[in-house]
């Protein structure tokens, strides 16, 4: 089942502020008890210096205000994250296109959209999730945008298992100048993960940062 990652970190931070405030209030109550006891038992001929106690009261009040401010800020951040999480849910089931070089191989097919400024020839390499090269071959890319599709066949003649694979190009134009190839990937989002603080869309085993998404389309 598709799911949205938790926001545990925000809850932990809020809990920390609550504990700090509880500790402060406990110390404050103890301070007032001691102050009251000393006032009751003070020597009328040698009264206590109230200025010292007044300064301590001011310090306690200042610290309490700081903790309360932090608590309100943490609650606001948690609310913002909760709102963002609700917004990310809209990606579930949608087809997204994003800048990236890792695509899913499913049923013997993986595709990458590419863009290159000049006609170029060279080599393409495809690596598995462990970084090992499973396929390497010659490639001719026409200037502009296009699609490179891999059938899952490895360089040794085997068939790669379904999963995430990363592509890289080493190509040159007619004058021998190296050309940069940019790639994009597409797929259906089946999970949204925000557990790390940054939002990622999951397309099978592929993690796509929300910040890299260039288009979203509804399926069906």
Secondary structure, 3 states (H helix, E strand, C coil): CCCECCCHHHHHHHHHHHHHHHHHHHHHHHHHHHHHHHHHCCECCECCCHHHHHHHHHHHHHHHHHHHHHHHHHHHHHHHHHHHHHHHHHHCCCEEEEECCEEEEECCEEEEEEEECCCEEEEEEEECCCCCEEEEEEEEECCEEEEEEECCECCCCCECCCEEEEEEEEEECCCCCEECCEEEEEEECCEEECCCCCCEEEECCEEEEHHHEEEEECCC
